[in-house]
């Protein structure tokens, strides 16, 4: 039953984290939506409209992830029942090694990730923000991280670089072949395959899958 309980825990964690936001966020945005209000969250100054958009995306993604995880729990339960009847024995999983509770997040528009960054920091995770590949690699060379997150398209200097995420993956992998690396970008990503070929752990537009990668990496306990 261990895998079943693990799946249930993975399901319950994001539900508990965002349940209060789902309940209270809409009334708040209706109250403030007509005002020109800017707040600071995740170390970034963002408008109420930007926060509302990010929260809407989080809730929609949470609903999809809950459905997927519910199916997984049901499948694991059926598999465990069959295995128990057959007398199957499974070895215990070894505990993962302790990793730094720190995220390097490279994005030239960090305000777009303000809600997620704030949530990670509230959970005790150090999140270092970089707005360029050069700045990100400078931080990566000086500090220890448990996971690296990058957008795909960035403005580097005055040039728009459509495969900036791929380039960063290559640079990081040259230094550390094993650190988890998530390209967190739009669902229609032309360079997704290249990023995976260069060693990206995952390319996703799902905030829930990003947080799950942080948990799998040991950054989130």
FENQUI-V385431 format. One record per residue. N is the residue number from 1. SS is DSSP state (alpha for helix, beta for strand, coil for the rest). OMEGA is omega as a letter, one per 20 degrees, with the letter a starting at -180 (none if undefined). Layout:
# FENQUI-V385431
n->N ss->SS omega->OMEGA
n->N ss->SS omega->OMEGA
This chain:
# FENQUI-V385431
n->1 ss->coil omega->a
n->2 ss->alpha omega->a
n->3 ss->alpha omega->r
n->4 ss->alpha omega->r
n->5 ss->alpha omega->r
n->6 ss->alpha omega->r
n->7 ss->alpha omega->r
n->8 ss->alpha omega->r
n->9 ss->alpha omega->r
n->10 ss->alpha omega->r
n->11 ss->alpha omega->a
n->12 ss->alpha omega->a
n->13 ss->alpha omega->r
n->14 ss->alpha omega->r
n->15 ss->alpha omega->a
n->16 ss->alpha omega->a
n->17 ss->alpha omega->a
n->18 ss->alpha omega->a
n->19 ss->alpha omega->a
n->20 ss->alpha omega->r
n->21 ss->alpha omega->r
n->22 ss->alpha omega->a
n->23 ss->alpha omega->a
n->24 ss->alpha omega->a
n->25 ss->alpha omega->a
n->26 ss->alpha omega->r
n->27 ss->alpha omega->a
n->28 ss->alpha omega->a
n->29 ss->alpha omega->r
n->30 ss->alpha omega->a
n->31 ss->alpha omega->a
n->32 ss->alpha omega->a
n->33 ss->coil omega->a
n->34 ss->coil omega->a
n->35 ss->coil omega->r
n->36 ss->coil omega->a
n->37 ss->coil omega->r
n->38 ss->beta omega->r
n->39 ss->beta omega->r
n->40 ss->beta omega->r
n->41 ss->beta omega->a
n->42 ss->coil omega->a
n->43 ss->coil omega->a
n->44 ss->beta omega->r
n->45 ss->beta omega->a
n->46 ss->beta omega->r
n->47 ss->beta omega->r
n->48 ss->alpha omega->r
n->49 ss->alpha omega->r
n->50 ss->alpha omega->r
n->51 ss->alpha omega->r
n->52 ss->alpha omega->r
n->53 ss->alpha omega->r
n->54 ss->alpha omega->a
n->55 ss->alpha omega->r
n->56 ss->alpha omega->r
n->57 ss->alpha omega->r
n->58 ss->alpha omega->a
n->59 ss->alpha omega->r
n->60 ss->alpha omega->r
n->61 ss->alpha omega->r
n->62 ss->alpha omega->r
n->63 ss->alpha omega->r
n->64 ss->alpha omega->a
n->65 ss->alpha omega->r
n->66 ss->alpha omega->r
n->67 ss->alpha omega->a
n->68 ss->alpha omega->a
n->69 ss->alpha omega->r
n->70 ss->alpha omega->r
n->71 ss->alpha omega->a
n->72 ss->alpha omega->r
n->73 ss->alpha omega->r
n->74 ss->alpha omega->r
n->75 ss->alpha omega->r
n->76 ss->alpha omega->r
n->77 ss->alpha omega->r
n->78 ss->alpha omega->a
n->79 ss->alpha omega->r
n->80 ss->alpha omega->r
n->81 ss->alpha omega->r
n->82 ss->alpha omega->a
n->83 ss->alpha omega->r
n->84 ss->alpha omega->r
n->85 ss->alpha omega->a
n->86 ss->coil omega->r
n->87 ss->coil omega->a
n->88 ss->coil omega->r
n->89 ss->coil omega->a
n->90 ss->coil omega->a
n->91 ss->coil omega->r
n->92 ss->coil omega->r
n->93 ss->coil omega->r
n->94 ss->coil omega->r
n->95 ss->coil omega->a
n->96 ss->coil omega->r
n->97 ss->coil omega->r
n->98 ss->coil omega->r
n->99 ss->coil omega->r
n->100 ss->coil omega->r
n->101 ss->coil omega->a
n->102 ss->beta omega->a
n->103 ss->beta omega->r
n->104 ss->beta omega->a
n->105 ss->beta omega->a
n->106 ss->beta omega->a
n->107 ss->coil omega->a
n->108 ss->coil omega->r
n->109 ss->coil omega->a
n->110 ss->alpha omega->r
n->111 ss->alpha omega->r
n->112 ss->alpha omega->a
n->113 ss->alpha omega->a
n->114 ss->alpha omega->a
n->115 ss->alpha omega->r
n->116 ss->alpha omega->r
n->117 ss->alpha omega->r
n->118 ss->alpha omega->r
n->119 ss->alpha omega->r
n->120 ss->alpha omega->a
n->121 ss->alpha omega->r
n->122 ss->alpha omega->r
n->123 ss->coil omega->r
n->124 ss->coil omega->a
n->125 ss->coil omega->r
n->126 ss->beta omega->r
n->127 ss->beta omega->r
n->128 ss->beta omega->a
n->129 ss->beta omega->r
n->130 ss->beta omega->a
n->131 ss->coil omega->r
n->132 ss->coil omega->r
n->133 ss->alpha omega->a
n->134 ss->alpha omega->r
n->135 ss->alpha omega->r
n->136 ss->alpha omega->a
n->137 ss->alpha omega->r
n->138 ss->alpha omega->r
n->139 ss->alpha omega->a
n->140 ss->alpha omega->r
n->141 ss->alpha omega->a
n->142 ss->alpha omega->a
n->143 ss->coil omega->a
n->144 ss->coil omega->a
n->145 ss->coil omega->r
n->146 ss->coil omega->a
n->147 ss->beta omega->r
n->148 ss->beta omega->r
n->149 ss->beta omega->a
n->150 ss->beta omega->r
n->151 ss->coil omega->a
n->152 ss->coil omega->a
n->153 ss->coil omega->r
n->154 ss->beta omega->r
n->155 ss->beta omega->r
n->156 ss->beta omega->a
n->157 ss->coil omega->r
n->158 ss->coil omega->a
n->159 ss->beta omega->r
n->160 ss->beta omega->a
n->161 ss->beta omega->a
n->162 ss->coil omega->a
n->163 ss->coil omega->a
n->164 ss->alpha omega->r
n->165 ss->alpha omega->r
n->166 ss->alpha omega->a
n->167 ss->alpha omega->r
n->168 ss->alpha omega->r
n->169 ss->alpha omega->a
n->170 ss->alpha omega->a
n->171 ss->alpha omega->r
n->172 ss->alpha omega->a
n->173 ss->alpha omega->r
n->174 ss->alpha omega->r
n->175 ss->alpha omega->a
n->176 ss->coil omega->a
n->177 ss->coil omega->a
n->178 ss->coil omega->a
n->179 ss->coil omega->r
n->180 ss->beta omega->a
n->181 ss->beta omega->a
n->182 ss->beta omega->r
n->183 ss->beta omega->a
n->184 ss->beta omega->a
n->185 ss->coil omega->a
n->186 ss->coil omega->a
n->187 ss->coil omega->r
n->188 ss->coil omega->a
n->189 ss->coil omega->a
n->190 ss->coil omega->a
n->191 ss->coil omega->a
n->192 ss->alpha omega->a
n->193 ss->alpha omega->r
n->194 ss->alpha omega->r
n->195 ss->alpha omega->r
n->196 ss->alpha omega->r
n->197 ss->alpha omega->a
n->198 ss->coil omega->r
n->199 ss->coil omega->r
n->200 ss->coil omega->r
n->201 ss->coil omega->a
n->202 ss->beta omega->r
n->203 ss->beta omega->a
n->204 ss->beta omega->r
n->205 ss->coil omega->a
n->206 ss->coil omega->r
n->207 ss->alpha omega->r
n->208 ss->alpha omega->r
n->209 ss->alpha omega->r
n->210 ss->alpha omega->r
n->211 ss->alpha omega->r
n->212 ss->alpha omega->r
n->213 ss->alpha omega->r
n->214 ss->alpha omega->r
n->215 ss->alpha omega->a
n->216 ss->alpha omega->r
n->217 ss->alpha omega->a
n->218 ss->coil omega->r
n->219 ss->coil omega->r
n->220 ss->coil omega->r
n->221 ss->coil omega->none
